[in-house]
Structure formats: structure tokens, C-alpha cells
Amino acid sequence: MQIYKKIEKKVDYFVYGLIGNGVILLLLGILIVWTDFMLRLVMGLIAIMIAYGFFYMAYKIHVIKKEINKFIRM
């Protein structure tokens, strides 16, 4: 059980890191788009897509963690 708690803690930190990176990239994308329009729009959309990828990965890891918790606690 100690190993499981350590793994669970590491997964939590990883998820929080992904969410943090996603928020930073989302804000960066919004700031990039705000100043110059066409070229910066493309760069901003790329940053927003990367942020979405981080949020999606964090969600999927959270779902997998919940399934592992269900499986282990049965």
C-alpha cells in the first residue's frame, strides 16, 4: 500500500503540472493573439491547441487513476 500511495502522489503532481502548463499556455496564447493580428493569431491558436492537449492528458490520467482506485479497492 505504501508503493501505491507514492505512485498516486506522483500521478497527482503530474496532473497538477499538466494543468498548470495548460493554464500558462492558454494565457500565453490569449496574450499573443491580443497584440498583432494575423501572424500572432496563428501562433496563439497553436499555443491554445497545446494547452488543450495538456488539459486533455490531465483528464485522461485522472480517469485512469480513478479506474485503478476502483480496481484496487475492490
N, C-alpha and C positions, 0 to 999 in steps of 0.2 A: 504493500500500500504506500510506502514512502516513495518508491520509484514513481508510482502513478501520480502522487501529489507533486513531485518535482516536474514530471512531464507536463502535467496540467498547468502548473505555474509558468513554465516556459512557453507553452502554447498561448496562454493568456497574454504574456508580454509581447509575443509575436503579433497577435491580433491587434493589440493596442498600438504597436509600432506601425502596422499597416494602416490603421485608421488615422493615426497622426500624420503619416506621409500623405495619405489621401486628402486630408483636410488642407495640408500645406500646399499640395499641388493644385487643389481646387481654387484656393485663394490666389495662388500664383497665376493660374490660368485666367481668373477674372481680372487681375491687375494687368496682365499682358494685353488682354483684349481692350481694356478701357482706354489706352493711350492712342496708338496708331491703328488704323482700322484693318486693312486687307491682310498684310503680311502678319501682323500680330494676331489677327483673328485665327489664322491657320495654326500658329504656334500655340495660342490659347486653347484651341479645340484639341490639339494633341495633348496638352497638359491635362485638360479635363478628362480626356479618354484614359490617360494613365491613372488619374485619380479614381475614376470609376473602376478600373481594373483592381486597384488596391482595395477599394470598398468591397468589391465582389469576392476577391480572395479572402478577405477577413470574414465575410458572411459564410462562405463555404467552409472555412476552417472551423468556424463556430458551430455550424451544423454537424460537421464530422465529430467535433468534440462532444456535442450533445448525444450523438448516437453511441459513441464509445462509453460515455457515462451511463446510458441506459443499459448497454450490454454488460458492463462490469458490475453494476449494482443489482442485477437480476438475481 
